Amino acid sequence: MPRALTVVPARMASTRLPGKPLADIHGKPMIVHVLERAAAADLGPVLLACCEPEVAEAGRAAGFETVMTDPDLPSGSDRVWQAVCRFDPEGRHDAVINLQGDLPTLDPELPRAALAALADPAVDIATLVAEITDPAEAANPNVVKCALALAAGASAGRALYFSRAAVPHGVGPLFHHIGLYAYRRAALARFVALPPGVLEQRERLEQLRALEAGMSIAAARVDTTPLGVDTPADLDRARLLLAPAAP
């Protein structure tokens, strides 16, 4: 199994929910919930990558390693790579898990599943999918779909395309892409050095840059889709899901 480093990028400048890393969920900032979930996966060190001092302080106060990154970097992937280089310049960790900072209800089994899919030496990047069961999700462009070569009974397959449209056409399951990634370190270095792809810009999906460049992405099938907190309504739902049990 590769030696993994989990990096959680976080920014205060969310357009739909400003300041969301520090949004309170039962007395604890949301980013700390995410860091604790990442640590529960037990896959190696967990690192917070951020560019605001108040976010860094929240991570440090909870006992987590924190790296400040350049606020002008264009994407979360660039922030993750810069944090990796600053935290581990010697290259001790040969796998990097990119875990978004807005997943406070994350099941720790999910990053484990992504890293397990990276065990195949032919795979550059691993990610996750879950079968779509709600027809409304299939038609929703905010739900990213993965066209997946998944053999009968297999738990992972090769991702052939990602789209906001309902792909592939025809009878059969559709898969919801979960934006959690495990990269080989060399693959992440290559990815962030690539220029934006044609399809990436058309679909507004960063992972298409890797496919356009001929990189291999494996997708592991999981049973749960984590709640991504992007709006005040999502935050209310997260608070409900994480409410302490009544005595």
N, C-alpha and C positions, 0 to 999 in steps of 0.2 A: 504494500500500500504506500502511495506517495506520502512524503512528510508535508503535512498541510499547515497552512496559516490561513485563518479566517479573518477577512477584513470587512468591516461594516462601514460603508461611506454614509455620511449624514451632512445635510445642509439645512440651514434655517430658512432659505429663500424659496420655499414652496409657494407656487402661485395660488393653489386652491386651499392650502392650509398652512399659512405662514407660521414659522416657529415650531413645526410639528415635532422635531426631535425632542424638544423639552415639554411637549404637551403632557399634562399630568394624567396618569392612569393609576388611581388609587394610591396617591402619595409618592409615586415614582415616575421619573421622566420616561417617555416612551422609548428613547434610545437605550435606556438601561434595561428595560424589559427585553429588548432585542439582543443586547449583549449577553444577558443571562441565558437566553434561549440558545444562543450560539455556543456558549460555554458548556451548556448541558449536553450538547452533541459530542463533546469530549474528543475533538479531532485535532487538538494542538492549541497553540496560542490564539487568542482572540484580540483583534486590534481595531480600535476606533479610528477612522480617518475623517477628519473634519477641518474646517477652516475658520470656525468661530470659537473664541476663547470660552464662551459660556457652555458650549457643547462639550469641549474638551474637559472642562472642569467637572461636568456631570459624569463623564466617563471615568475620570480619575478618582472622583469621590466614591464611585462604586467599585474601585479596585481594578480597573481595566487599563491596559496599555493604550496610549493615545499618540497619534502622530498628526501634527498640523500639516495641511496640504495647501497648495497654491489656490486661492479663491478663483483665479481666472482659468483654471483647467476646464476643458469643454464638456467633460462627461464624468459619470461615476467611475467608469472603467479607468480613466486617466488618473483619478484620485486614488483608486485602489493601487494602481501600479506605482505611483509616486510613494505611497505609504509603504509598500513592500520594499522598494529600493532604500528608503530611509531607515526602516526598521531592521531589515535583513540584507545589508549590502554584501555579506559573504555568501549568500545563496544557500543557506542551510535548508530552507524550505523549497521543495521543488513542485509544490502544488499550492494554488491560491483559491480559496473559496470566497466568492463575492456575494455577500449577503446584504440585501437592502435594509436600510435603517428604519423602514416603516412596516415591519412585520412582527408586531409585539406578541401575536398569538402563535408564532411559528412552532410547529412540531419539530423537535430536535432530530427526528428520524429523517427529515428531508435533506439537510446537508449531508448526512451520512449516505443517503441514496445517491446523491450527485457524486460524491467522492468515490463511491464504489464503482460507478460507471466509468470513471477515469482510469480504473485499473487496467483496462484494455490498452496496450501500448500503441494501437493505431488511432486512438482518440486524442484530439488536441484539447477539446472543451467538452464538458458534460453539463447537462441541464436537466430540468424536470418537466413532466407533463402529467395532466390528469384528464381522464375522459370527461367530455362535456355531457351533462345529463339534462340541463335546462335548455330547451330550444331557443330561448331568448338570448342566451350567451352566444349561440352559433351566429346570430345575426348582428351581434354587438361589436362594432369595430374597436372598442376599447378592450375587448377580450382577444388577446393574440392567440392565433391557432398555429399548430405545428403539424406539417405534413410529415408523417413518421413511418419509416420502414420497420414495422414491428412484427416479427414472426409470431405465429400462434403459440401462446404459452410463455413468450419471452417477457422479461421484466424491463428490457431496454432495447432500443433500436437506434438506427441512424436518422438524424433529423435531416430531411431533404429540403425543406423550405419553411419559412415562417411568414404569416400574413395576418392582416386584420380582416381579411375575407374568410369565408367558410371553405377551407381547403382541407383535404382534396374533395373533388366532386364525386358523386356516386354514393352507393349504399355502403355503409360502414361507419365506424366511430369517428368522431372528431375529437381532437385533443387540445385542451387549454394549456398554453405554455406558461410555466411558472418561472419568473425571472430571477432564478437563483443559479449561479454558475460555479463550476469547479474548473479551473484552468491548469494545465501544465504551465509552470512558470515561463518557460521559453515561448509557449503559445501566447500568453498574455503580453509578453514583451513584443512579439511580432504583431499582435492585434492592434495595440495602441499606436504602433508606428505606421499602420496602414492609413491611406487617405479614405475619407468616407466613400462608400460604395454607391453605385447608381441605384440599385434596388433599396439599399438602406435609406437613402434620401427620399425615395418615392413612398415607401411604406412607413418611414419613420421608425425603423426597427434596427438597432445597432448590430444585432447578431447576424444580420444578413451580410455585413461587411466580411465576417469570417468565412461564410459560405462562398461569397463571390471570389475570395482569395484562395479557395480550394482547401480550406481547413476543415477537419472532420469534427462534427458535433454529435455526441451521443445524447439521447434523451431517455432518462429513466422514468418509467411509469410509476406514479404514486397514487394513493387513494384520496388524498386531501389537498385542497387548494388553500394556502394561507390567506388570511385577510390582509390586504394591503391598505394602509390608512392614508387616504388621499384627500378626504373631505371631512367636514365636521360630523356628518352622518356616520362615516366610517369610524371616527374616533368614538362616537357614542356606542357603536356596536362593539368596539374593542373593550371599552369599559364594562359593558354588560358581560362579555365573554370572560373577562378576567376578574369579575367581581368575587371577593372572598366568599367562601361558603358560609352560610348562616350557621351559628353555633347550635 
